[in-house]
Amino acid sequence: MIKAKKSLGQNFLIDQNIIKKIINVVDIKDKNVLEIGPGTGSLTSEIFKKKPKKIILIEKDDKLVEILKDRFNKDIEFINKDVLKIDENNLNNQILTVFGNLPYNISTEILSKWILNINPKKVWFSCLVLMFQKEVADRIISKFNTKNYGRLTILANWRLNIKKIIDIKPSSFQPKPKVESTVLFFEPKNNFTKFKNAKNLEKITRIFFMHRRKMIKKPFKQLFRNNENIASELGIDLNLRPQNLDFDTYYELTKRYEFLRG
């Protein structure tokens, strides 16, 4: 029995019914597949059965890599590194279908990095099938004017179409986590607001949501200083809270911010 490492946020998915539901979200026959955090290989085994063209596994845990190599004596490419330290745009010369039981302690960081680093000329993935802590998933798919709406919601929905697949109980894992999980499906958008630098959207939302329960008057002045006319041009009431502004308003604010800085 492999002992999960808390430091790496490991909880191994063992429920075969859930595994099959995840693997059937998308057709991977003859496709190039990337799996993040394969653990002991339960999902990897199902991936093999679907006859993909190529499988790449990213696993930071040295011991798990050795176990996976022994278990799958086939043509798999192993990347024994921290996923946050990998340039995903150079993983493969072909578009990848991605599965991931993401470590909960860095899941938002992984998703944010991938979104901010998307090459506009060639998106490196066709779709993402990713597992998150349910609380995080609820934030990603939330609507504006709700308590869960925030920076991650705005960033994820800027570049991705998102669909909820399934909620998963702690009993489907070994060891059992203390929280429920959710699998989300992501596809890159063809039409989206273009920025000079995507990190400006991250900056705008970070400053606005730094004090999410307070009015947006102060963060607006911090970002736009003496240009309060922008608020009236966009029809923004500065007495509102950050969650009261919809996606398009944040995208337009980012464009105005970039314009003012040349």
Stockholm file with secondary structure:
# STOCKHOLM 1.0

chainA/1-262         MIKAKKSLGQNFLIDQNIIKKIINVVDIKDKNVLEIGPGTGSLTSEIFKKKPKKIILIEKDDKLVEILKDRFNKDIEFINKDVLKIDENNLNNQILTVFGNLPYNISTEILSKWILNINPKKVWFSCLVLMFQKEVADRIISKFNTKNYGRLTILANWRLNIKKIIDIKPSSFQPKPKVESTVLFFEPKNNFTKFKNAKNLEKITRIFFMHRRKMIKKPFKQLFRNNENIASELGIDLNLRPQNLDFDTYYELTKRYEFLRG
#=GR chainA/1-262 SS CCCCCGGGTCCEECCHHHHHHHHTTSCCTTCEEEEECCTTSHHHHHHHHTCCSEEEEECCCHHHHHHHHHHCCSSEEEECSCGGGSCGGGSCSSCEEEEEECCTTTHHHHHHHHHHTCCTTCCSEEEEEEEEEHHHHHHHTCCTTSTTCSHHHHHHHHHEEEEEEEEECGGGEESCCSSCEEEEEEEECSSCCCCSCTHHHHHHHHHHGGGTTSCTHHHHHHHHTTCTHHHHHTTCCTTSCGGGSCHHHHHHHHHHHHHHTC
#=GC SS_cons         CCCCCGGGTCCEECCHHHHHHHHTTSCCTTCEEEEECCTTSHHHHHHHHTCCSEEEEECCCHHHHHHHHHHCCSSEEEECSCGGGSCGGGSCSSCEEEEEECCTTTHHHHHHHHHHTCCTTCCSEEEEEEEEEHHHHHHHTCCTTSTTCSHHHHHHHHHEEEEEEEEECGGGEESCCSSCEEEEEEEECSSCCCCSCTHHHHHHHHHHGGGTTSCTHHHHHHHHTTCTHHHHHTTCCTTSCGGGSCHHHHHHHHHHHHHHTC
//
